Amino acid sequence: MERRNGKVDSSLKADDPVLIERRRRLARWDADAGDLRRFHLPDDVASMRQRDNWEVFYRVASAIDSSVAEELVKKVIPLFVDEEQDFDTYLLDSLRKLYRKQNLLIKGGHMASETILISLNNDKEAPWYSKESKGITREKLASRLRRYKIKSTRPDHNKTRGYFYIDPKDPRNSLKRLFGAYLPPENTP
């Protein structure tokens, strides 16, 4: 193993009998368990982001025994409540609803930051409100979206900074990517 400082940990050797035995056991278990992709975390257990974190553990637990998988689900459900994630999920869901309402779920669909802030701050039940808060600010919105590598941009034809649903210049800087990765699919008629 290579350490952060670049030094190599020589205490473990590839031909160490303990490692050989563990590799043999893991290979046997892998052969017995088969393709783990056949197991899926139940849909009602977690949000999309949480699913990414727990799906692999659920698959391994399912390969061991269905009762182990059920026990895993019981143990981890209380861990799924995360205020930071709830804040971000609420924000992303609010943004998706706003873009849908404005018919901007299209390539090049751009909304000015001020328009977004006015709409978000009209929702007094939102998690960005607290007793002393007046809502979400431009800086707070930018900070939250920057975590997902989304930056406000200024389209050529408009002098107002804002966010693209699908950025024509850089699809990675698109809200569509976030909505697909972190929100469940919309149930639209």
C-alpha positions as CSV (number, residue, x, y, z in Angstrom):
1,M,0.0,0.0,0.0
2,E,1.2,3.5,-0.8
3,R,0.8,6.1,1.9
4,R,-0.1,9.7,1.4
5,N,3.5,10.8,1.8
6,G,4.6,8.4,-1.0
7,K,6.2,5.8,1.3
8,V,5.2,2.2,0.7
9,D,3.9,0.1,3.6
10,S,6.0,-3.1,3.3
11,S,4.5,-4.8,6.3
12,L,2.1,-6.7,3.9
13,K,3.4,-8.8,1.0
14,A,1.3,-10.2,-1.8
15,D,2.6,-13.7,-1.0
16,D,1.8,-13.4,2.7
17,P,-0.1,-16.7,3.6
18,V,-2.8,-14.8,5.4
19,L,-3.5,-12.6,2.3
20,I,-3.4,-15.7,0.1
21,E,-6.0,-17.4,2.3
22,R,-8.3,-14.4,2.4
23,R,-8.1,-13.9,-1.4
24,R,-9.0,-17.6,-1.8
25,R,-12.0,-17.3,0.5
26,L,-13.2,-14.1,-1.2
27,A,-12.8,-15.8,-4.6
28,R,-14.9,-18.7,-3.4
29,W,-17.5,-16.5,-1.9
30,D,-17.6,-14.5,-5.2
31,A,-18.2,-17.7,-7.2
32,D,-20.9,-18.9,-4.8
33,A,-22.7,-15.5,-4.6
34,G,-22.8,-15.0,-8.4
35,D,-23.7,-11.7,-10.0
36,L,-24.7,-9.2,-7.2
37,R,-26.4,-6.9,-9.7
38,R,-29.5,-9.0,-9.4
39,F,-30.2,-7.6,-6.0
40,H,-31.7,-4.1,-5.7
41,L,-32.3,-1.9,-2.7
42,P,-36.1,-1.4,-2.3
43,D,-37.4,1.8,-4.0
44,D,-39.0,3.2,-0.9
45,V,-35.9,2.9,1.3
46,A,-33.8,5.9,0.2
47,S,-33.4,8.9,-2.0
48,M,-31.3,8.6,-5.2
49,R,-28.1,9.8,-3.6
50,Q,-28.5,7.6,-0.6
51,R,-29.2,4.7,-2.9
52,D,-25.7,5.1,-4.5
53,N,-24.1,4.9,-1.0
54,W,-26.1,1.8,0.2
55,E,-26.8,-0.3,-2.9
56,V,-23.6,-2.2,-2.8
57,F,-23.9,-3.0,0.9
58,Y,-27.5,-4.2,0.3
59,R,-26.3,-6.4,-2.6
60,V,-23.6,-8.1,-0.5
61,A,-26.1,-8.6,2.4
62,S,-28.6,-10.1,0.0
63,A,-26.0,-12.5,-1.3
64,I,-25.3,-13.6,2.3
65,D,-29.0,-14.1,3.2
66,S,-32.3,-12.2,2.7
67,S,-32.7,-11.9,6.5
68,V,-29.3,-10.1,6.6
69,A,-30.4,-7.7,3.9
70,E,-33.7,-7.0,5.8
71,E,-31.7,-6.4,9.0
72,L,-29.4,-4.0,7.1
73,V,-32.4,-2.0,5.8
74,K,-33.8,-1.8,9.4
75,K,-30.5,-0.5,10.7
76,V,-29.7,2.0,8.1
77,I,-33.1,3.7,7.6
78,P,-32.5,5.9,10.7
79,L,-29.3,7.1,9.1
80,F,-31.1,8.3,6.0
81,V,-32.3,11.5,7.7
82,D,-29.7,14.1,7.0
83,E,-30.6,17.8,7.4
84,E,-27.9,18.9,4.9
85,Q,-29.1,16.5,2.3
86,D,-32.7,17.3,3.0
87,F,-31.9,21.0,2.4
88,D,-30.2,20.2,-0.9
89,T,-32.9,17.8,-2.0
90,Y,-35.6,20.4,-1.2
91,L,-33.6,23.0,-3.1
92,L,-33.2,20.8,-6.2
93,D,-36.8,19.7,-6.1
94,S,-37.9,23.4,-5.8
95,L,-35.6,24.3,-8.7
96,R,-37.0,21.5,-10.9
97,K,-40.6,22.6,-10.2
98,L,-39.7,26.2,-10.9
99,Y,-38.0,25.3,-14.3
100,R,-41.0,23.1,-15.1
101,K,-43.5,25.9,-14.3
102,Q,-41.6,28.3,-16.5
103,N,-41.3,25.7,-19.3
104,L,-37.5,25.9,-19.2
105,L,-36.8,22.1,-19.0
106,I,-35.1,22.4,-22.4
107,K,-31.6,22.8,-23.8
108,G,-30.6,26.4,-23.3
109,G,-33.4,26.9,-20.6
110,H,-31.8,29.7,-18.6
111,M,-33.3,31.4,-15.6
112,A,-31.9,34.5,-13.9
113,S,-30.6,34.1,-10.3
114,E,-32.9,36.9,-9.2
115,T,-36.0,35.1,-10.6
116,I,-34.9,31.9,-8.9
117,L,-34.3,33.7,-5.5
118,I,-37.7,35.4,-5.6
119,S,-39.5,32.1,-6.2
120,L,-37.5,30.2,-3.6
121,N,-38.0,32.9,-1.0
122,N,-41.8,32.8,-1.6
123,D,-41.8,29.3,0.0
124,K,-41.9,30.2,3.7
125,E,-41.8,26.4,4.6
126,A,-38.4,25.9,3.0
127,P,-35.5,24.8,5.1
128,W,-33.5,27.9,4.3
129,Y,-35.8,29.8,6.5
130,S,-35.1,30.0,10.2
131,K,-36.3,32.4,13.0
132,E,-33.7,35.0,12.1
133,S,-33.3,34.3,8.4
134,K,-34.9,36.2,5.6
135,G,-34.5,33.3,3.1
136,I,-31.8,32.1,0.7
137,T,-29.3,34.6,-0.7
138,R,-27.6,34.6,-4.0
139,E,-24.3,33.6,-2.3
140,K,-26.0,30.7,-0.4
141,L,-27.6,29.4,-3.7
142,A,-24.3,29.6,-5.5
143,S,-22.5,27.9,-2.7
144,R,-25.1,25.0,-2.6
145,L,-25.0,24.5,-6.3
146,R,-21.2,24.9,-6.5
147,R,-20.9,21.7,-4.4
148,Y,-22.3,19.9,-7.4
149,K,-20.0,21.7,-9.8
150,I,-22.8,24.0,-11.1
151,K,-21.9,27.6,-11.6
152,S,-24.1,30.6,-12.7
153,T,-23.4,31.7,-16.2
154,R,-24.3,34.6,-18.4
155,P,-25.8,33.6,-21.8
156,D,-24.6,35.6,-24.8
157,H,-28.0,37.2,-25.5
158,N,-28.7,38.1,-21.9
159,K,-26.8,40.2,-19.4
160,T,-28.3,38.5,-16.3
161,R,-26.4,35.7,-14.6
162,G,-28.3,32.6,-13.8
163,Y,-28.5,28.8,-14.3
164,F,-29.1,26.6,-17.3
165,Y,-31.3,23.5,-17.3
166,I,-29.0,22.2,-20.1
167,D,-26.0,24.4,-20.7
168,P,-25.4,24.5,-24.5
169,K,-21.7,25.2,-24.0
170,D,-21.0,22.7,-21.1
171,P,-23.6,19.9,-20.4
172,R,-21.8,19.2,-17.1
173,N,-22.8,22.6,-15.9
174,S,-26.5,21.7,-16.2
175,L,-29.2,21.4,-13.6
176,K,-30.6,18.4,-15.6
177,R,-27.6,16.3,-14.5
178,L,-28.4,17.1,-10.9
179,F,-32.1,16.5,-11.1
180,G,-31.4,13.1,-12.7
181,A,-28.7,12.1,-10.2
182,Y,-30.2,13.3,-6.9
183,L,-34.0,13.4,-7.3
184,P,-36.4,10.6,-8.0
185,P,-38.1,10.7,-11.4
186,E,-41.0,13.0,-11.7
187,N,-44.5,11.5,-11.8
188,T,-45.8,13.7,-14.6
189,P,-49.0,12.9,-16.4
